[in-house]
């Protein structure tokens, strides 16, 4: 028993020194997320064009808080995920995307993705939820207005 405890203490004591990759000099190699203060996020389930578009739009919006992941899912999986997270949508309404605040994840129904402009419009709203740290729709819209202005300005400059 004492030997097991001693082994566990030694392993836990040395574990932090072995976290991450090191270069040839034994210095910890930092990932992009750690260098930029955790500003990196993952886009899953998107086509290369969708991923490039959403990353460009987010870069233009310059949100105060970035999601950790943006997940494009087929409609059946979106509906199931919304049910699991107990998404509350008013009667008679549907949603094309939602944000799970605790995990900072944005879920997008890829079957309801209509156009590039609508994607930016609604992603701005979801980023508004993150910036306001609120599930309240009006709080998210207040923040999203500024993001949408930035997108509109960028679109006029691109044309």
N, C-alpha and C positions, 0 to 999 in steps of 0.2 A: 504494500500500500504506500509506504513512504517513498519507494523508488518511483512509483507511478506519479505521485505528486511532484517529486523533484523533476522528473522528465517533463511534465506538463509546464512547470514554472520555467524551466530552461527553454522550452520551445516557444512559449509566449514571450519570453524576454528577448529572444533573438529574432522573432518573426518580423517586427517592424524594419529591421535592418535588411531583410530580404525582400521587402515589397518593391515591385517595379523593376524595370530593366536598368542595367547600368552600362556605362560606356567602358572603354578599356581601362580607365583610371579608377574605376570603382565608384564614380559619381552617378547619382540617380539621373536617369534620362527623363525629362519632363514631357508629358503628352501635351497636345494642343489645348486640351481642356484645362490643365493645371497652369499652363503659361498664360492663358487669356482669362484666368479667373473663373473657369467653369462655364464659359460662354459657348461652348460647343454643344450642338444638339444633333440628334439622329433623325433621319427621315427614313421610314420603313414602308414597304409596300407600294411605293410610287414608281411610275415609269421614270426613266432618266430625265425626260422633258418636264414632268411634274415636279420632280425633286429640284431641278435647276430653277424652275419658275418660283416655287415656294421659297427657296433660299434667297433668290434675288429680291422677291417681294419683302421678305423679312429684313433683309439688309437695307432696303430703301426705307422701311418703316422705322428702323432704329428703336425697337422697343426697349423699355427699361428692364424688363424681365423676359428672358428667353425661355421657351419650353425646353424640357430635357429631350423630348421625343415628339415627332409628328408621325402619326400612323395612318396611312391610307388603308382602309379595309373594305372588302365587298359588303354590299348592303346587308346580307343575312348576318354577317359577323358584327357589323355596326349595330344592328338592332339588338343582338344578343349582348354586346358590350354595354350598350346604353341601359339595358335591363339590369345587368349585373351591377353597374355603378348607380342604379336607381336614379337615372336622369329624369328630371321632372319637366315635361313639356306640356304647356297649356292645351286643353282639349281643342281639337280641330287644327292643331299646328304640328308640323314636323320639323326636324332639324337635319341639316346636312353635315354638321360637325359639332363637337362639344369638347370641352376641356375638363379634365379630371385634375382639380387643383392640387390635391396632396402629392400626386406623382408628377405634376407639371407636364402632363401628356395631352396632346391635342389629337382627337380621333376624327378622321374625315371619311365620310361615306363616299368611296370612290365611284360608286354607281350613280351618284347624284351630282358629281362634279360637272358643272355646266360650261363654264368659260373661264378664261384666265382672269378676267376682271372680277367675276363673282368669287373666285377663289381668294383673291386678295382682299376683297371687301369683307368676307366672312372670317378669314384668318386674322384680319385686324381686330375684329370683334373678340375672337378667342384670345388673342394676345392682350386685349383689354381686360379680360377676366384675370389673367396672370398678373398684369401690372397693378390692378386694383386689389388683387388677392380676395376677390369676391365672386360669388355665384350669381349676384344680382345683375340682371340684364342691363339696367340703366347705368349702373356703375361701369360696366364693360363698354357700353356705347359711348360714354363720356370720354373715356381714354381712346377708344377706337377712332373718334372723329379726327384727332391729330394724325394718327397713323394713315387714315384714308386721305387726308390732305397731302401728306408726303407722297403717297402712291399716285394721286392725281397729278401732282406737280411733276413727278418723274415721267409719267406717261406723256405729258405734253412736251417734255424735253426730248424724249426718244423719237417723237414723230417729226 
